């Protein structure tokens, strides 16, 4: 999953980028509202983490701008402003959640999972699809009573494919989910991760259409030959 962090504090931004990346997410970091606006219009992010006190214009104005463009990217505000009124305003203009600085990374990650769970229409943490169960907290997959530890990139590919079963995602679309601006993707890395997933879960789970991309079947996998 690819996230955007908009935070002008160098020390906090560096710490958050390191911690979020270490937890298996892909994160791009910018330091102004203008840079955040440009990034949001250029890349389809799974989540925006936004400070309110930015050097050019406020995070609240950026949220209004994003929502006026009908962009539904989930937004978590991170700020030192801790009054009830500040929180009400932030949520009313379009944010999905609100964290007061300082906060722990564990709480931040729990907020990530809660938002992704709600977006997926799930009542619990686990992602389930025709006998395949994914755990976003541990990056594990369970299939036929076997538990498979996935790399963060393998997990990200599965989650991306499960968002739209039956609809192929191209190599470039998957790479956008797997790599941030500072990462250098090798030409065959998507194929390597797909091969690893097929080896663990079986070839029935991930199909491909030449020239279009990879997809997870929209019918029960057991029904496939």
C-alpha positions as CSV (number, residue, x, y, z in Angstrom):
1,X,0.0,0.0,0.0
2,X,1.3,3.4,-1.0
3,X,0.9,6.4,1.4
4,X,1.7,10.1,1.2
5,X,3.0,11.9,4.2
6,X,2.7,15.7,4.2
7,X,4.8,17.0,7.2
8,X,7.2,20.0,7.3
9,X,9.0,19.1,10.5
10,X,12.2,17.4,9.3
11,X,12.9,15.3,12.4
12,X,9.3,14.1,12.7
13,X,8.9,13.5,8.9
14,X,12.1,11.5,8.8
15,X,11.1,9.4,11.8
16,X,7.6,8.7,10.4
17,X,8.9,7.8,6.9
18,X,11.4,5.4,8.4
19,X,8.9,3.8,10.8
20,X,6.1,3.5,8.2
21,X,8.5,2.0,5.7
22,X,9.8,-0.4,8.3
23,X,6.3,-1.6,8.9
24,X,6.0,-2.7,5.2
25,X,4.2,0.3,3.7
26,X,5.4,2.4,0.8
27,X,5.5,6.1,1.7
28,X,6.4,9.3,-0.1
29,X,7.2,12.4,2.0
30,X,6.6,16.0,1.0
31,X,7.0,19.1,3.2
32,X,4.4,21.6,1.9
33,X,0.7,21.7,0.9
34,X,1.7,22.6,-2.7
35,X,3.9,19.5,-3.0
36,X,1.1,17.4,-1.4
37,X,-1.5,18.8,-3.9
38,X,0.8,17.9,-6.8
39,X,1.5,14.4,-5.5
40,X,-2.2,13.7,-4.9
41,X,-3.1,14.7,-8.4
42,X,-0.2,12.6,-9.9
43,X,-0.5,9.3,-8.0
44,X,-3.3,7.2,-6.7
45,X,-2.5,6.9,-3.0
46,X,-4.1,4.5,-0.6
47,X,-3.9,7.0,2.3
48,X,-2.8,10.6,3.1
49,X,-1.2,11.5,6.4
50,X,-1.4,15.2,6.8
51,X,0.0,17.9,9.2
52,X,-2.2,21.0,9.5
53,X,0.5,23.6,10.1
54,X,2.3,23.7,6.8
55,X,4.5,26.6,5.5
56,X,2.5,27.6,2.4
57,X,-1.1,27.0,3.3
58,X,-2.9,25.0,5.9
59,X,-3.7,21.3,5.8
60,X,-7.4,22.1,6.2
61,X,-7.3,24.0,2.9
62,X,-5.5,21.1,1.3
63,X,-8.3,18.7,2.5
64,X,-10.9,21.1,1.1
65,X,-9.1,21.2,-2.2
66,X,-8.8,17.4,-2.4
67,X,-12.4,16.8,-1.6
68,X,-13.6,19.5,-4.0
69,X,-11.8,17.4,-6.7
70,X,-13.9,14.5,-5.6
71,X,-10.8,12.6,-4.5
72,X,-11.9,10.1,-1.8
73,X,-8.4,9.2,-0.6
74,X,-8.6,8.5,3.2
75,X,-7.0,11.2,5.2
76,X,-5.5,11.1,8.7
77,X,-4.7,14.4,10.3
78,X,-1.6,14.6,12.6
79,X,-1.3,17.8,14.6
80,X,-0.4,19.3,17.9
81,X,-3.8,21.2,18.0
82,X,-5.7,19.2,20.5
83,X,-8.9,21.1,21.2
84,X,-12.3,19.5,20.5
85,X,-13.1,22.3,18.1
86,X,-9.9,21.7,16.1
87,X,-10.8,18.0,15.8
88,X,-14.4,18.7,14.8
89,X,-13.3,21.2,12.1
90,X,-10.8,18.7,10.7
91,X,-13.3,15.9,10.5
92,X,-16.0,18.1,9.1
93,X,-13.9,19.4,6.2
94,X,-13.2,15.8,5.0
95,X,-10.6,14.0,7.2
96,X,-11.3,10.4,8.2
97,X,-9.3,10.4,11.4
98,X,-7.3,12.6,13.7
99,X,-4.1,12.0,15.8
100,X,-2.7,14.3,18.4
101,X,1.1,14.7,18.5
102,X,3.0,13.0,20.0
103,X,1.6,9.6,19.2
104,X,3.0,6.1,18.9
105,X,3.6,4.3,15.6
106,X,1.6,1.4,16.9
107,X,-1.5,3.6,17.3
108,X,-0.9,5.1,13.8
109,X,-0.7,1.7,12.2
110,X,-3.9,0.6,14.1
111,X,-5.6,3.7,12.5
112,X,-4.3,2.6,9.1
113,X,-5.8,-0.9,9.5
114,X,-9.1,0.5,10.8
115,X,-9.5,2.8,7.8
116,X,-8.6,0.0,5.3
117,X,-11.0,-2.3,7.1
118,X,-13.8,0.2,6.8
119,X,-13.0,0.9,3.1
120,X,-13.2,-2.8,2.4
121,X,-16.6,-3.1,4.1
122,X,-15.2,-5.6,6.7
123,X,-16.2,-5.9,10.3
124,X,-12.9,-7.4,11.4
125,X,-9.2,-7.0,10.7
126,X,-8.8,-10.0,8.4
127,X,-9.3,-9.9,4.6
128,X,-11.1,-13.1,3.4
129,X,-11.8,-14.3,-0.1
130,X,-12.9,-17.8,-1.1
131,X,-10.9,-19.6,1.5
132,X,-7.9,-17.2,1.4
133,X,-7.4,-15.1,4.6
134,X,-4.9,-12.2,4.8
135,X,-3.8,-10.6,8.1
136,X,-2.7,-7.0,7.5
137,X,-1.1,-6.8,11.0
138,X,1.3,-9.8,10.4
139,X,1.5,-9.9,6.6
140,X,0.4,-13.5,6.7
141,X,-1.8,-15.5,4.4
142,X,-3.8,-18.6,5.5
143,X,-5.0,-21.1,2.9
144,X,-6.1,-24.7,3.5
145,X,-5.0,-24.5,7.2
146,X,-1.5,-23.5,6.1
147,X,0.0,-20.1,7.2
148,X,2.4,-18.4,4.8
149,X,4.5,-15.5,5.8
150,X,4.5,-13.0,2.9
151,X,7.0,-10.2,2.1
152,X,5.5,-6.7,2.3
153,X,5.6,-6.5,-1.5
154,X,3.9,-9.9,-2.0
155,X,1.2,-8.8,0.5
156,X,0.7,-5.5,-1.3
157,X,0.2,-7.2,-4.6
158,X,-2.4,-9.6,-3.1
159,X,-4.3,-6.7,-1.5
160,X,-4.2,-4.7,-4.7
161,X,-5.5,-7.6,-6.8
162,X,-8.3,-8.4,-4.2
163,X,-9.6,-4.8,-4.4
164,X,-11.0,-5.6,-7.9
165,X,-11.2,-9.4,-8.5
166,X,-11.4,-10.3,-12.1
167,X,-10.0,-6.9,-13.3
168,X,-6.4,-7.1,-14.5
169,X,-3.8,-4.7,-13.1
170,X,-0.9,-3.9,-15.3
171,X,2.7,-4.2,-14.3
172,X,3.0,-0.4,-14.1
173,X,-0.1,-0.2,-11.9
174,X,1.3,-2.8,-9.5
175,X,4.7,-1.1,-9.4
176,X,2.9,2.2,-8.4
177,X,1.6,0.3,-5.3
178,X,5.0,-1.2,-4.5
179,X,7.5,1.6,-4.9
180,X,7.9,5.2,-3.7
181,X,9.8,8.0,-5.4
182,X,13.1,7.0,-3.7
183,X,12.8,3.3,-4.7
184,X,14.3,1.9,-7.8
185,X,12.2,-0.9,-9.3
186,X,14.0,-3.5,-11.4
187,X,12.4,-4.5,-14.6
188,X,11.3,-8.0,-13.5
189,X,10.5,-7.5,-9.8
190,X,6.7,-7.7,-10.2
191,X,7.1,-11.0,-12.0
192,X,9.4,-12.3,-9.2
193,X,6.8,-11.4,-6.5
194,X,4.0,-13.0,-8.6
195,X,6.1,-16.2,-9.0
196,X,6.7,-16.3,-5.2
197,X,2.9,-15.9,-4.5
198,X,2.0,-18.6,-7.0
199,X,4.6,-20.9,-5.5
200,X,3.1,-20.4,-2.0
201,X,-0.6,-20.3,-2.8
202,X,-0.9,-22.2,-6.1
203,X,-1.0,-21.0,-9.7
204,X,-4.9,-20.8,-9.7
205,X,-4.9,-17.8,-7.5
206,X,-3.2,-15.3,-9.8
207,X,-3.9,-15.3,-13.5
208,X,-2.6,-13.1,-16.2
209,X,-3.8,-11.8,-19.6
210,X,-0.9,-11.0,-21.9
211,X,-0.7,-7.3,-22.5
212,X,-3.3,-6.4,-19.8
213,X,-1.9,-7.7,-16.5
214,X,-2.5,-9.9,-13.5
215,X,-5.8,-10.6,-11.7
216,X,-7.4,-12.8,-9.1
217,X,-10.4,-14.8,-10.5
218,X,-13.8,-13.5,-9.6
219,X,-15.2,-17.0,-9.1
220,X,-14.3,-19.5,-6.4
221,X,-10.7,-20.7,-7.1
222,X,-11.7,-24.3,-6.4
223,X,-14.0,-24.2,-9.4
224,X,-11.0,-23.4,-11.7
225,X,-8.9,-26.0,-13.5
